[in-house]
């Protein structure tokens, strides 16, 4: 929540000055999860007095460095966590794709942090916030990343930071920037305290019901434009698989229902609305977005049920969104119809 508030303040400040929204930056406080060493828990965020434009937010000013050092010394005596990440905003015009990506400047900054902090046992991550898209969609739009070492070469051609393979260069550039091969995305989950959950529940019940009734995400122009492409990609992935023979395991094409059940039981992406914490894997491992190729000698099927399960899950998500959208539209028509 503090990250979103800070990023929105940069938007408001730039607009009030008669110009473009301003990019802002801050540091993330947290710790590695003791029960899952490849998971990072972000517990707090601290804004920095840094502003910039067009993917250029750099913490190299002497006053900023002194501010960071003073902040670190103060928190060492009051908090058990340490700084283990940074965030900044990309307040660009709302388009088809999110503006959550790392620029060349961001990659350089992230590599400096990783070289300095990773050896100390605090793997450093970068979070990019798209404040204008967050406002337009009514949901926090942010993504977490880590950079590959400069000497690393991805053995999978055209693999984007989220693990998706996009063959069209222009499509990769539009979605992930010119440095799409130099970093990978981390899965993000949100959590909150019981008190914060009660407050959010009350606000949702008492004040946000009008937004729910007034909007249907699946009917927005962006969703309609992307729908054919999503269906086409899912169909192409499904076509790669052939039903098992009737004698193999006695199930015929029985692999598909099992994959569907496996995908469904995992509960999807687990993405929810919270108060600003990222639980993210610190190194590319199996099951992470963008991390499949970095795990040497791993079993592709040990996490996520393999490519078939992922393909089936994509179909389930598309069908669910369409079904929920249709139900919402029918409900609104029945509730508010004049006849």
C-alpha positions, 0 to 999 in steps of 0.5 A: 500500500505504501508503494502504491501511495508513493507512486501515485503521489509522483503522478499527482505531482507531475500533473500539478506542475503541468507536465508528465507524471514523475517516476519515484523510487524507494527501498524495500525492507524484508527478509528471506522466508526461513521455511522457504529459502527461495522466497523473499518476504517484503514487510515495508517500503521506504520512499527515497527523495529521488525523481526522474522521467522515462525509465531513468531513476538513479540513486547516485546523488550524494544527498540521496546516498547519505539519506540511504545510509542514515536510514539503514543505520536507524533501522538496524537498531529498530527493526529485525529485517534488512533492506532486500529490494527496491521499487520504482514507478513507470507512470506511462500512458495506459496501453494494452500491456503493463509497463512493469519491465526493467530498462537498461538503467534499471538492469544496471542498478539491479546488478549493482544491488545484487552484487553488493547484497546477495553475498550477505544472504539477502537476495535483492529484488526489484519491483516495478509499479505501473500507477496509471494502469493501477488507477485505470484497472482498480487493482495494484499493477506491479511485478517483481524481477531479478537480473541475470548475471551479465555472462548468462545466456538463456538456452531457450530462444525468445524466452521472455522474463515471465517464461513465455516464448514470443517469436515476434521481436516487436511484441517482445519489445512492447511488453518487456522492453529492450532488455527482455533477455537480461532479467526474469520475473518472480511470482508475487503473492500478497498477505496482510494482518488480520486487522488489515484484512478486517478493514479492507473487508469493511471498505469493500462491503460498504464502499466498493460495491458500486465499482463491482456493479459498474464495471465488468473487466472482461467487457473492457476494450482491452480484454476484448482485443486480447481475447482472440490472441489468448484463445489462439495461443492456448489452442496452439499449445494444446495442438502440440499434444496427442491423446495417449493410446487406448492401451497405454494406462487404459485411459485413452486420452485420460492424461487431459482430465488429470492435467485439468484436475491438477491445474484446478486443485492448485487454485490458480495464481493465488493473486489477491489484493493486499497491503504491499508485500511480495513473496518471490523466489530469489533465484530462477527455479523450476515453477517460477516464471522465467526460471525454467531454463536456469535450473540445470538438470531439473525435471520439467514436470515436478512443479506445475504438472508439465506443459500439458497442465499449463496449457489446460490451466490457460484454457480454464482461466479463459473460460472462467473469465468469460463465464464470470463476465457473462454471469455478471452481465446477466445479473446486472440486467436482471437487477436493473432492468426497467421491464 
